[in-house]
Amino acid sequence: MPDTSSSPKRRRTVKARQTRDKALMVEQLRKTPIVQVCCEKLGIARTTFYDWCKRDPDFAKAVDTALSDGTGLMNDIAESQLLAAVRDGNLGAITYWLKHRHPAYATKMEVKAELKRMNDSLTPEQEELIERALRLTGVIHESSSPNDHE
């Protein structure tokens, strides 16, 4: 019996099935941006999926786009559910919304520091580094002059 595993007809059949499965996978990722869930739903092994991504740059690019689209969709759904929970008076949802959307309720960090003066004064470069660090942490603001935080 001849070996038909590498026959042209078989290769075309496998290629057609892979093309179809890749398209289905991309479409599924747009709806549910979780690789494992989509692989299970379509009966595709994760290793096969990642092999396709590695060997087919166009597929990998389509997957990235689909994952981004799917994540955006899920974010919209989650935000819609959060807003519904806020409307229903769910205290956890209300707290979450305010902490993440209203500056007066945001988590704050308090920094207390004690500066000890040494006999040696700081160089201008050291003063600039400290001032930049304080600006980055928000302890002082861009409009502050160097003497405002003393």
N, C-alpha and C positions, 0 to 999 in steps of 0.2 A: 504494500500500500504506500503510495507516494506521500511525502511530507507536505501538507498544505498549509502549515502554520505561517509560512512566509509568502504565500502566493499573492499575486497582485490583487486578486479579488478580496482576499481576507484583509489585506492591508487597507484597501479602500473602505471596506466595511468598518474596520476598527477606527479609521480616520473619521468617517462620517459619524460614528457613535460618539467619539471624543468631541467633535465639533458641536454636536447637539448637546452633549452633557456640559460642555464648557458654557454654552449659551444659557442653558438652564441654571447653572450654578451662578452666573453673573446676575441673572434675573432674580434668583432666590436671595442673593446677598443684598440686593436693593430693598427687599422686604424685611429680611431678618439678617442684620449684619454680624452674624456669629458663624464662623467657618465650620465649627464642629456640628452645629445644628443643621446647617445647610447640607453638609456632607451626609449626615445621617438621613435626612429627608430624601436625598437623591440617590442614596446607596453608593456613594463614592467614598473611597478610603481617603483619610486626611493626607496620607503619604502621596497618594495619586494626585490630589489637589495641589500640594506643594511642589510636586514634580512638574506638573503642568505649568505652574507659575515660574519655576526656574527655567524651563525649556522654551516657554512661549512668552516673549516680552509683551506682545499685544494682549494676550490673556491676562498677564500680570497687571498691566495698565488698566484694563477693563475691570479687574477685580478691585484695584485701589479706588477707582471711581465709584464702583457699586457699593463698596464698604463705606465710602464717604457719604454717598446718597442715602444709604440705609441708616447710617448713624444720625444724619440730619432728620430723617423721618422719625426715628425712635425718640430723638430729643423733642421733636414737636409733639409726639404722642405723650411723652412723659410730662412735658410742661402743661399740656392740656389737662392731664389727670391731676397735676398739682393744683392748677387753677380751680378745677372742679372741687377738689378737697378743701381748698380755701373757702370757696363759696358755701360749702356744706358746714363750715365752722370747725374743721379739723384743726385743733391747736398745734399739732406737730407740723402740719403743712403751713399754717400761718406763720409759725416761728421760722421755719425754713425759708419761706419767701422773704420775710422781713430781714433775716440775717444776710441773705444773699442779694437782695435788691434794694435795700434802704440803708443808706450810710449811718443813720442814727442807731440802727440795731446790729450793725456789723460787729463781728468779733474783733476786739481791740487787744492790742498788746501794750502793756505799760512797761517802760524801761526806766529803771532808777540806776543812777550811776554816781559815783563819788570820784571826783578828780583829785588826785594828789599832785601838788606842785613840787617839782624837783628843782634842785638848784640850777640845773641846766634848762635853758629854754628850748622850745621846739624850733626846728629849722622851718623856713617858709614851706618847704616841700612836705614836711611832716604835718604842718598845720593844714595844708591843702588836702592831704590824704584823709585826715580826720574829718574835715568839713565835708568832703565828698562822701565819706562813709555815713555821716549823720544825715546828709541829704537823701542818700539811697534808702536809709531805714525810715525816713519820714520824720525823724526827730526834729530836723529843721527843714524849712521849705526853701524853694529856689529863690523867692523874693527876699529872704532873710539876708541881712548883712553879716559879715563875720563876727561882729560884736553882739549880735542879737541873742546868741545862745550862751553867753558867759554868765 
